[in-house]
Amino acid sequence: MGSVFKEIQLTPKQLRQLQLIQLEILIEFDRVCRKYGIKYSLDGGTLLGAVRHKGFIPWDDDIDVIMLRSEYEKFFRFCKDELDEKRFFLQDNQTDEFYRLGYSRILRKSTVYRRAGHEHMKYKRGVFIDIFVLDNIPDSKITRKIHHMLCYGIRKLLWSESGKALHPKVIGRKWFKLLSRIPRSWIFYALYLITQLTNKRRTELVGHLTYPYPKRCKYGIQHRYIEHLTELNFEGHSFLATKYYKEYLTDLYGDFMELPPIEKRKPRIHLASFHPVVPQLDNQNLLNEVF
């Protein structure tokens, strides 16, 4: 991709600026959730960072949280009046007509954050944190496999707008260009129908349906992980996390306390442009750390 799209390499200072803006978003997210008793957990590399580093993994460039569908619906409803709209924007398929991801985000307004290869897309942009909404996964082995294939297809359809520019092969780009003509509303309606069917009763597993899990937990994660929570320190702040963080991180990463090889200690996202608005950060301690 580097030979096709212009990319930038973040300096250590820029990476830290990015992390601190994401932390500002997470603090606001946590404030709303705690005010209304909404359950969530740190997820993925953010959870790993909290356990292993008490903050960001030094080379990490994003923040992830998870919450059940019922909790997200409450969060979405309360955000209309509670979220600080001068600084933040809750982005999903309902609030942004051009958004084509199956998970939600909270954007920091007045920031510039563009991914390489996504310049042609019209969705709102800015530094963000990801909110992965969890839905029930069928208990039946056969139904679970069918469900998995349907979600895989929906994920590819949603990605088609990106794939028509980013797929490494010409035939792949042409195929995704064709798929991108399917109306976005049809795809999200299909996803909605699936969640309505699976969320009728409690199941052993839950998962975010349009983002792949590693092979260790191919179909999803244990429902109990998101039901029982604790507090973990992350960058000097206390956030909610699954009580079973050791088991969950083992499911995701295996030996999660072992550091990866040096050559893999780098940000994952390819950026075309990034510009923080650090002076607008409200937390003076964050400003002092940057400067």
Buried (B, 14 or more C-beta within 10 A) or exposed (E): EEEEBEBEEBEEEBBBBBBBBBBBBBBBBBEBBEEBEBBBBBBBBBBBBBBBEEBBBEBBBBBBBBBBBBBBEBBBEBBEEBBEEEBBBBBBBEBBEEBBBBBBBBBBBEBBBBBBBBEEBEBBBBBBBBBBBBBBBBEEEEEBEEBBEBBEEBBBBBBBBBBBBBBEEEEEBEBBBEBBEEEBEEBBEBBEEBEEEBBEEEBBBBBBBBBEBEEEBEBBBBBBBBBEBEEBEBBEBEBBBBBBBEBBBBBBBEEBEEEEEEEEEEBEEBBBBBBBBBEBBEEEEBBEBBE
